[in-house]
Structures are given as structure tokens and as C-alpha cells.
């Protein structure tokens, strides 16, 4: 599913910040979000950067950004299905 684009009012401020944290443009689709998440998690994972506090901080930021965008994508999918019930 394609996510909203820049300035079209379909993205919240939190979503825009999350895209920035994942180093993505504002018109990135969810496939690009997943790819960026995977790339950045690998680069900043605590197991790969033992003792690096900055990497741990960035890892948490990437995780939080992905959660914001994943939840937004789920809400959009529910809206398309025409239901407000959570997917099980």
C-alpha cells in the first residue's frame, strides 16, 4: 500500500519525524520504510556495537520510528477495509 506524500495532509507530524529518523523522503512507501528499518537496525544494533552508547541511542530511535510508521500503515489498511476493528 502506498503511503501519503508530502504536504497532502495524510501524514502526521510524528510520521514525518519518523521518516526523517529512517533517513527517508516524505513520499516513501511502506516497502521503503521496511528496507530502511532493516538497514539501520543492522548498522546500529547493540550486538554489533558493543559499548557504543550513541549506537544504542540511534537503535532505539530507529525502532521507535518504525513503530510509528507501522501503526500508521495498519490504521490506513483498516480504513481501506472499512473497519475500525483491529486485525487479529
Secondary structure, 3 states (H helix, E strand, C coil): CCCCCCCCCCCCHHHHHHHHHCCCCCCCCHHHHHHHHHHHHHHHCCCCCCCCHHHHHHHHHHHHHHHHHHHHHHHHHHHHHCCCCCCC
